[in-house]
């Protein structure tokens, strides 16, 4: 039997409860949920704060990196006192200040395939907030294998993008369908390319929105649609994409 919300929770999440699409039942689903966030930088730290404030029951944070001065331009979960700390560990401390009812697990090292295989199968939603294609493709393979929704975001310079991959339906495309793995390093880093600080907040917040919609089972997600945003023009567009019937990742898992 599902545990009912107590009086404090009814008050804390009242603004979500007022939304007919979410209501008490949606908040209860969110409270029972498990979310994994891979990459706790500009995107992941923002998404983590909103998901914890929204009452996600269990959040796993994965990041091997330490906080340095350049991060503070955009990674607003952190402060000067966090310098040198692991990002996932520092974000956990911030989450506990916001909502101590959220159970937070920290993995302060690079996620291996074996670790991911064991960890991700228990998750309801995974957020890809990483900054390299190798991690994105590895996460995609694991989420397709275990049929877990994957919310993917990225931001560089003045451009952001967001989409959702949901392998629970075999007709849905995966990350490999949209961005085939060429084996060539195509990573673009903020350290060399730069990024507008509020842009990562926008994309990270949008990832939290898509995750909450999946957890509460409401609305229409960005499955098969790539949302592109340009901050210089303040314009967005949505591009549709389809499953690759010859995809080396999801075609073999199709029923």
C-alpha positions in Angstrom: 0.0 0.0 0.0 1.3 3.4 -1.0 2.3 5.7 1.9 0.1 8.8 2.1 1.5 12.3 2.3 1.7 13.7 5.8 0.6 17.2 6.8 4.0 18.8 6.2 4.2 17.2 2.7 0.7 18.3 1.8 1.8 21.9 2.6 5.3 21.7 1.1 4.0 20.3 -2.2 0.7 22.3 -2.2 1.5 24.3 -5.3 1.9 21.1 -7.3 -1.2 19.6 -5.7 -3.2 22.6 -7.0 -2.3 21.6 -10.5 -5.1 19.3 -11.6 -2.7 17.3 -13.8 -0.5 16.5 -10.9 -2.8 16.6 -7.8 -2.0 14.4 -4.7 -1.7 11.3 -6.8 1.1 12.8 -8.9 3.0 14.1 -5.9 2.8 10.7 -4.3 4.2 9.1 -7.5 7.0 11.7 -7.5 7.8 10.9 -3.8 8.1 7.2 -4.6 10.4 7.8 -7.6 14.1 7.2 -8.1 16.1 9.5 -10.4 19.7 9.3 -11.5 21.6 12.4 -12.6 24.8 11.9 -14.5 26.9 15.0 -14.5 26.4 17.5 -11.7 27.6 20.7 -13.3 25.7 23.5 -14.9 22.8 21.3 -16.1 22.7 18.6 -13.5 23.1 20.8 -10.4 20.1 22.9 -11.4 18.0 19.9 -12.3 18.9 18.3 -9.0 17.8 21.3 -7.0 14.4 21.5 -8.7 13.8 17.7 -8.5 14.7 17.6 -4.8 12.5 20.6 -4.1 9.7 18.8 -5.9 10.0 15.8 -3.6 11.6 13.1 -5.7 12.1 10.3 -3.2 15.6 9.1 -4.1 18.2 10.9 -6.2 21.6 9.5 -7.2 24.2 12.0 -8.2 27.2 10.9 -10.3 30.2 13.1 -11.0 33.9 12.6 -10.5 34.9 16.3 -10.9 35.8 18.9 -8.2 34.5 22.4 -8.0 36.8 25.2 -9.2 36.5 28.9 -9.7 35.4 28.8 -13.3 32.3 26.7 -12.3 30.9 29.4 -10.2 30.0 31.5 -13.2 27.1 29.1 -14.0 26.8 26.3 -11.5 24.6 28.0 -8.9 24.3 25.1 -6.5 27.8 25.8 -5.4 29.6 28.7 -3.6 33.1 29.8 -2.7 33.1 27.6 0.4 32.6 24.6 -1.9 35.8 25.1 -3.8 37.8 21.8 -4.2 34.9 19.6 -3.1 33.4 16.9 -5.3 30.5 18.3 -7.2 28.1 15.4 -6.4 29.0 15.6 -2.7 28.5 19.4 -2.6 25.2 19.1 -4.4 24.0 16.5 -1.9 24.7 19.0 0.9 22.7 21.6 -0.9 19.8 19.3 -1.5 19.7 18.3 2.2 19.4 22.0 3.0 16.4 22.3 0.6 14.6 19.1 1.3 16.0 16.7 4.0 13.3 14.2 3.1 15.1 13.3 -0.1 17.4 10.4 0.0 20.6 11.2 -1.9 23.3 8.8 -3.0 26.6 10.1 -4.3 29.0 8.4 -6.7 32.1 10.5 -6.9 33.9 8.7 -9.7 33.4 8.0 -13.4 30.5 5.6 -13.9 31.6 2.3 -15.4 29.5 0.1 -17.6 29.2 -2.6 -14.9 28.2 0.0 -12.2 25.7 1.5 -14.5 24.2 -1.8 -15.4 23.5 -2.6 -11.8 22.5 1.0 -10.8 20.3 2.2 -13.6 17.9 -0.7 -13.7 16.3 0.4 -10.5 15.7 4.0 -11.7 12.5 5.5 -13.0 14.2 8.3 -15.0 17.8 9.1 -15.9 19.0 12.6 -16.7 22.0 12.9 -19.0 23.7 16.1 -17.9 27.2 15.0 -19.0 29.5 16.9 -21.3 30.9 14.2 -23.6 29.6 11.9 -26.3 31.2 8.8 -24.8 29.1 9.1 -21.6 26.0 10.0 -23.6 26.3 6.9 -25.8 27.1 4.6 -22.8 24.0 5.9 -20.9 21.8 5.5 -24.0 22.9 1.9 -24.4 22.1 1.2 -20.7 18.7 3.0 -20.8 17.7 1.1 -23.9 18.7 -2.2 -22.4 16.7 -1.6 -19.2 13.9 0.4 -20.9 14.4 3.5 -18.7 13.4 7.0 -19.9 16.4 9.2 -20.6 16.2 13.0 -20.5 19.1 14.5 -22.5 20.3 18.1 -22.4 23.3 20.0 -23.6 24.4 23.7 -23.7 27.4 25.4 -25.4 28.1 29.0 -26.2 24.6 30.5 -26.8 22.9 27.2 -27.9 21.0 24.7 -25.9 19.2 21.5 -26.8 16.8 19.0 -25.1 15.1 15.8 -25.9 13.7 12.7 -24.3 14.4 9.0 -25.2 11.9 6.5 -23.9 12.8 2.9 -24.7 9.6 1.6 -22.9 8.0 1.8 -26.4 10.0 -0.1 -29.0 8.9 2.3 -31.8 10.6 5.2 -30.1 14.1 6.4 -31.2 17.2 6.5 -29.0 20.2 8.7 -28.8 22.1 6.6 -31.3 19.3 7.1 -33.9 19.7 10.9 -33.5 23.5 11.1 -33.0 25.2 8.0 -34.5 28.5 7.2 -32.8 31.1 7.9 -35.4 34.0 7.0 -33.1 35.5 10.4 -33.6 35.8 12.8 -30.7 33.4 15.6 -31.4 33.1 17.0 -27.8 32.9 20.8 -27.4 33.9 21.9 -23.9 32.8 25.0 -22.1 36.5 25.5 -21.2 37.4 26.2 -24.8 34.1 27.3 -26.4 32.4 29.2 -23.5 28.8 29.2 -22.5 26.2 31.8 -21.4 25.6 31.2 -17.7 21.8 31.4 -17.6 21.5 29.1 -20.6 22.6 26.1 -18.6 20.0 27.0 -16.0 17.3 27.1 -18.6 18.2 23.7 -20.1 18.7 22.1 -16.6 15.3 23.4 -15.5 13.7 22.1 -18.7 15.3 18.7 -18.0 13.7 18.7 -14.5 10.3 19.6 -16.1 10.5 16.6 -18.5 11.6 14.3 -15.7 8.7 15.4 -13.5 6.2 14.9 -16.3 7.5 11.4 -16.8 7.4 10.6 -13.1 3.9 12.0 -12.6 2.8 10.5 -15.9 1.4 13.8 -17.3 1.6 15.8 -20.5 3.5 15.1 -23.7 7.2 14.5 -23.5 9.9 15.5 -26.1 10.1 11.9 -27.4 11.0 12.1 -31.1 11.4 15.9 -30.9 14.7 17.8 -30.4 14.1 21.2 -28.9 16.8 23.8 -29.9 17.2 27.1 -28.3 19.4 30.1 -29.3 19.9 32.7 -26.6 21.3 35.4 -28.9 18.1 35.4 -30.9 15.9 34.1 -28.1 14.3 31.7 -30.5 13.4 28.0 -30.2 12.5 25.4 -32.6 11.4 21.8 -32.4 12.8 19.2 -34.9 11.1 15.9 -35.3 13.3 12.7 -35.7 12.4 9.1 -36.0 13.8 5.7 -35.0 16.5 4.3 -37.3 15.3 0.8 -38.2 19.0 -0.2 -38.6 20.1 1.4 -35.3 22.9 -0.7 -33.7 21.5 0.0 -30.2 17.7 0.1 -30.1 16.8 -2.0 -33.2 18.2 -5.2 -31.5 16.1 -4.5 -28.4 12.9 -3.9 -30.3 10.2 -6.5 -29.5 
